[in-house]
Amino acid sequence: MAALALAAIRSDASLSAQVYDAIRGAITATNLYEMDEANLRLDERELAARLGVSRTPIREALVRLEHESLVRSVPRRGYFIARKSKAELLEIIVVWAALESMAARLVALHTSEAAIASLRSIFATFDGGRIAANLDEYSDANLRFHQRIIELSGCEALRRTAEGILIHVRSIRHRTIAEDRRFERSIVDHMHIIEALEKRDADLAERLVRDHALALAAHVDANDNDL
């Protein structure tokens, strides 16, 4: 359980909801496709001890998370954080490409200049050399960029749908950003996307975002055979 960052539960809100939020937040913050297999197991006793609660709200949270496909139950072994197969991941990335590219179109058509400028500020401190030297920091910025496009779309249904697969997209982006020095292409793509948004070119922004995501799918398909 050391892979999950958990804090003791407060007493000022619904216990069941807090336990669910704590475990879900810890799972979605992990680098899922870089974790050791041993850390995927969710031990009910350990979770209860670390959160300072009984096992009943832990079980309730795990059942709820299983319905969301974030965890899976294995007979006589308990609950595990759910990873996807390579084929499933490729499908998820394609879905993300569709969602984020539509979000980019909505941003180009409807979002304020100040909000679009916030995308450029995410990368204000990076240049080529600084990215290579601070890859974890750049990876975090990369993920914020893609989440920010979804947020700026202003479409709540789109945002909720994207949130359901975010853990997988976030984790595979983090895992692959250094492979074949993908970060070098990544920053160039991001700048082109921002420029298209600033010009209010919805067709171009949509295409660039879609192609950027599909390039990730192509990379995963050609590599990462241990998934």
C-alpha positions in Angstrom: 0.0 0.0 0.0 3.0 2.3 0.1 2.2 3.4 -3.5 -1.0 5.2 -2.4 -0.8 8.6 -0.7 -3.5 8.5 2.0 -4.4 10.8 4.9 -6.5 10.1 7.9 -10.2 10.7 7.5 -11.7 13.9 9.0 -14.9 13.7 11.1 -16.7 16.8 9.5 -18.3 15.1 6.5 -19.9 11.8 5.5 -17.5 9.0 6.5 -18.5 6.8 3.6 -18.1 9.6 1.1 -14.7 10.6 2.6 -13.4 7.1 2.4 -14.5 6.7 -1.2 -13.0 10.1 -2.1 -9.7 9.3 -0.4 -9.2 5.9 -2.0 -10.3 7.1 -5.4 -8.1 10.2 -5.3 -5.1 8.1 -4.2 -5.7 5.6 -7.1 -6.1 8.2 -9.8 -2.9 10.0 -8.6 -0.8 6.9 -9.2 1.4 6.2 -12.2 -0.7 3.0 -12.8 1.4 1.5 -15.6 4.7 1.9 -13.7 3.6 0.4 -10.4 4.9 -3.0 -9.2 2.3 -5.7 -9.3 2.5 -6.1 -5.5 1.4 -2.5 -5.0 -1.8 -3.1 -7.0 -3.4 -5.1 -4.2 -5.7 -3.1 -1.9 -5.6 -4.6 1.6 -8.8 -3.8 3.5 -7.1 -4.0 6.9 -4.2 -1.7 5.9 -6.5 0.8 4.2 -8.7 0.9 7.4 -5.7 1.4 9.6 -4.2 4.2 7.5 -7.5 6.0 7.1 -8.4 5.5 10.8 -11.8 3.9 10.0 -13.5 0.5 10.3 -13.5 -1.9 7.4 -17.2 -1.4 6.6 -16.7 2.0 4.7 -13.6 0.5 3.1 -15.6 -2.3 1.6 -18.4 0.0 0.5 -15.8 2.2 -1.3 -14.2 -0.7 -3.0 -17.5 -2.0 -4.3 -18.3 1.4 -5.6 -14.9 1.7 -7.2 -15.3 -1.7 -8.8 -18.5 -0.5 -10.5 -16.4 2.4 -11.9 -13.8 -0.2 -13.2 -11.1 1.5 -11.1 -10.6 -1.7 -9.0 -11.3 -5.4 -9.7 -12.1 -8.2 -7.3 -10.4 -11.5 -7.5 -12.0 -14.5 -5.7 -10.2 -15.4 -2.5 -7.5 -12.7 -3.1 -9.4 -9.5 -2.6 -9.4 -6.2 -4.5 -6.7 -4.9 -6.9 -6.3 -1.6 -8.7 -7.5 -2.3 -12.3 -5.1 -1.9 -15.2 -6.0 -2.3 -18.8 -4.5 -4.5 -21.4 -2.6 -3.0 -24.3 -5.5 -3.4 -26.7 -7.9 -1.8 -24.2 -5.4 1.1 -23.7 -5.3 1.8 -27.4 -9.1 2.0 -27.5 -9.0 4.4 -24.5 -6.5 6.7 -26.2 -8.7 6.8 -29.3 -11.7 7.8 -27.2 -9.5 10.4 -25.5 -8.5 11.7 -28.9 -12.1 12.2 -29.9 -13.0 13.9 -26.6 -10.0 16.2 -26.4 -10.2 17.2 -30.1 -13.8 18.2 -29.7 -12.9 20.1 -26.5 -10.2 22.0 -28.5 -12.8 22.9 -31.1 -15.1 24.3 -28.4 -12.2 26.2 -26.8 -11.3 27.8 -30.2 -14.9 28.8 -30.7 -16.0 30.0 -27.3 -13.2 30.4 -24.7 -11.8 33.8 -23.8 -8.3 35.0 -24.8 -7.2 35.1 -21.2 -8.2 31.5 -20.6 -6.4 30.3 -23.8 -3.3 32.3 -22.6 -3.4 30.1 -19.4 -2.4 27.2 -21.7 0.8 29.0 -22.8 1.7 29.8 -19.2 1.9 26.1 -18.3 5.1 25.8 -20.4 6.5 29.3 -19.8 9.5 28.0 -17.8 10.5 25.2 -20.3 12.9 25.1 -23.1 14.4 22.0 -24.8 17.3 21.6 -22.3 15.2 22.3 -19.3 12.6 19.6 -20.3 15.3 16.9 -20.5 16.7 17.9 -17.2 13.3 18.1 -15.4 11.3 15.4 -17.1 9.0 14.7 -14.2 8.2 18.3 -13.9 7.5 18.6 -17.6 5.4 15.4 -17.5 3.2 17.1 -14.9 2.9 20.2 -17.1 2.0 18.0 -20.1 -0.8 16.4 -18.2 -2.1 19.7 -16.9 -2.2 21.0 -20.5 -4.4 18.2 -21.7 -6.7 18.4 -18.7 -6.9 22.2 -19.1 -8.2 21.8 -22.7 -10.9 19.5 -21.4 -11.8 22.0 -18.7 -11.8 25.0 -20.9 -14.3 23.4 -23.3 -17.1 24.3 -20.9 -18.9 21.0 -21.7 -19.7 19.2 -18.4 -20.7 16.0 -20.1 -17.5 15.9 -22.0 -15.5 16.6 -18.9 -17.2 13.8 -16.9 -16.6 11.3 -19.7 -13.0 12.3 -19.9 -12.6 12.0 -16.2 -13.7 8.3 -16.4 -10.6 7.4 -18.5 -8.2 10.0 -17.2 -6.3 7.7 -14.9 -5.3 5.5 -17.9 -4.4 8.4 -20.2 -2.5 10.2 -17.5 -0.5 7.1 -16.5 0.4 6.0 -20.0 1.5 9.6 -21.0 3.7 9.7 -17.9 5.2 6.3 -18.7 5.9 7.0 -22.4 7.0 10.7 -22.3 10.8 9.8 -22.1 10.6 6.9 -24.6 12.3 7.8 -27.9 12.6 11.4 -26.4 8.9 11.9 -27.1 9.0 15.1 -25.0 10.8 16.9 -27.8 7.9 16.4 -30.2 5.4 16.9 -27.4 6.4 20.5 -26.7 6.4 21.4 -30.4 2.9 19.9 -30.8 1.6 21.8 -27.7 2.9 25.2 -29.1 1.2 24.5 -32.5 -2.1 23.6 -30.7 -1.9 26.8 -28.6 -1.2 28.9 -31.8 -4.3 27.4 -33.5 -6.4 28.2 -30.5 -5.2 31.7 -30.3 -6.0 32.2 -34.0 -9.5 30.7 -33.4 -8.9 28.1 -36.0 -11.2 25.5 -34.7 -10.6 23.0 -37.6 -6.9 23.1 -37.2 -6.9 23.0 -33.4 -9.2 20.0 -33.5 -7.0 18.2 -36.0 -3.8 18.9 -34.2 -5.1 17.7 -30.8 -6.5 14.5 -32.4 -3.3 13.8 -34.3 -1.2 14.4 -31.1 -3.3 11.8 -29.2 -3.3 9.3 -32.0 0.5 9.6 -32.2 0.6 8.4 -28.6 -1.6 5.5 -29.6 0.8 4.7 -32.5 3.7 4.8 -30.1 2.1 2.5 -27.5 1.1 0.1 -30.3 4.6 -0.1 -31.7 6.3 -0.3 -28.2 5.3 -1.0 -24.6 4.7 -4.7 -25.3 4.9 -5.5 -21.6 1.5 -3.8 -20.9 
